[in-house]
Amino acid sequence: MCNGTHERHMMYRMHCGRQFYTKEEKIERLEEYKKWLEQETKGVEETIKELKKAS
């Protein structure tokens, strides 16, 4: 497992791991990535709100 963000870990797994995945594995990976993106988006939105309050 690499040290760093989940995104880098996902990219490592997708590019340096196995080359062929089952349909179920692809769906699982995409769902994990979607969840990560949603969490990242929430964090960005919270940061924007905090910065606007500080202005």
N, C-alpha and C positions, 0 to 999 in steps of 0.2 A: 504494500500500500504506500502510495506516495505521501509526502508531507506537504500540506497545503490545502487549498480550498477544495470543496466537493467537486466543483466544476473541473479543476485540473485532474482530480482523481477519475472523474467520468471520462474525460478525454483520454487519459492514460489507458484506462480499461478498454476503451473503444478502439484505440489505435495501436496499442502495444500488446494487447491480450490476444485471445483467440480471434481468428478471422471470420469464422462462420458461427452464427447464432441461430437458435430455433426461433420460430415466430413468437413463442411465449416469452423467451428471453429478451427479444427486441422490445416487446410490449412492456415488460417489466422495467427495462432500462429507460425507456421513454417516459413511463409514468414517474420514475424516480427523478429524472431530469426535470420534468414538468413541475413536480413538487418543489424541487430546489429553486427553479425559476420563480415560482409563486412566492416563496419565502424571501428570495432576494428582492423581488418587487416590493413586498411589504416593507422590508428594511429601507429601501430607497425612499418610499413614500413617507415613512416615519422621519427619516433624516431631512427630507425637504420641509416637512411641517415644522420640525425643530428649528431649522435655519430661518424659516420665514418668521417664526416667533421672535427669534433673536435679533431680527432686523429692526 
